[in-house]
Amino acid sequence: MSDDGHEHNGHENVPSRQRKRFPGISSRAYEHPADRSALVALRKLSGFDTVFKALSGLLPERSLRLLFLSDSVRVSDQQFAHLNDMLRDACYILDLQKVPAMYVTQDPQPNAMCIGLDEPIIVVTTGLVELLDEEEMRAVVGHEVGHALSGHSVYRTILLFLTTLAVKVAWIPLGNLAIMAIVTALREWFRKSELSADRAGLLVGQDLTASMRGLMKIAGGNHLHEMNVDAFLKQAEEYEAGGDLRDSVLKILNVLPRSHPFTTVRAAELKKWAESRDYQRILDGHYPRRGEDKDTSVSDSFRESASHYADHVKTSKDPLMRLVTDIAGGAGNLGGRMRRGFDGFTGAAPGTAPPKDRPTDAPPRGED
């Protein structure tokens, strides 16, 4: 029994004995700005809950619950007890009052999800359970509890439903286009919500190394002796900065059908947040409380989100983002830069002179 009154099955040296708890923490504390602004706006919509509860009759939630109950293993004190301890511990740390039901389902593909409208349920695959060690799995369970605390399970359920519906009505051109437009928007939001949940997983595990290991294993399998965190993060830098404008377009096309960001990108984003003042302030006990959620300003949340995207564009090494920055800054010879962009341009620093073999009559930067 630890000094916080929680039983940890005799593990004497696991971080659960020293980790901090966050009473009353609001999900706004760890949510990515784009995720947070969308959630704040949705929560403020009059009648929002009523509309989605009405939709529950159309959504396959009851069917999914029965499916997992009948054909998966429900986590409890008697079944997958170590996962049950992690789940209760994660809920204790994030102060989630009602512990969600959790199931382990047979699937070699490492995966986890949190779904449900009225009550979230967490599902993890056997592939994930077999792949991760205890502290890596603790971060994943915290990730899913973070989804539950943020209310992401509602939108995830809707996304699953609409994706299935889009397949069924694919023969109706306009109907399919309308649904896929919504699905594409939901996927963009959900990718940002995954970054939020990664942060929640770190708050639960409070072990950045374990979180990094887990993401590396999801990308490369159970071969830690063959992998290196620094080299893995270097891939994220190379992915963002490498190539030309054609590669920037391909990156966008590659990520559109995905519900999750690419794994190296998730690792880099989480490491950056772990080194931020925001994360340290939460550990020090300075974070927004749930009781203040109703007073949250939608406009402030959108301004914060817009500011985040503006900063991202300004600091990004991606060729397309640098071109956008140059457009905003009035870069000279923009046509020439775009032509080079589709012919091997890797992004000259703003303000540098054009190559001598490509003369330009555009004025220097900063002049009319």
Secondary structure as UniProt FT lines:
FT   TURN            3..4
FT   TURN            9..10
FT   HELIX           15..17
FT   TURN            23..24
FT   HELIX           27..29
FT   HELIX           33..44
FT   TURN            46..47
FT   HELIX           48..55
FT   TURN            56..58
FT   HELIX           61..71
FT   STRAND          73..74
FT   HELIX           81..93
FT   TURN            94..95
FT   STRAND          101..105
FT   STRAND          112..115
FT   STRAND          121..125
FT   HELIX           126..131
FT   HELIX           134..150
FT   HELIX           152..168
FT   TURN            169..171
FT   HELIX           173..205
FT   HELIX           208..220
FT   HELIX           224..226
FT   HELIX           229..241
FT   HELIX           245..255
FT   TURN            256..257
FT   HELIX           263..274
FT   HELIX           277..283
FT   TURN            284..285
FT   HELIX           290..295
FT   HELIX           298..315
FT   HELIX           319..329
FT   HELIX           334..341
FT   TURN            342..344
FT   TURN            350..351
FT   TURN            356..357
FT   TURN            365..366
//
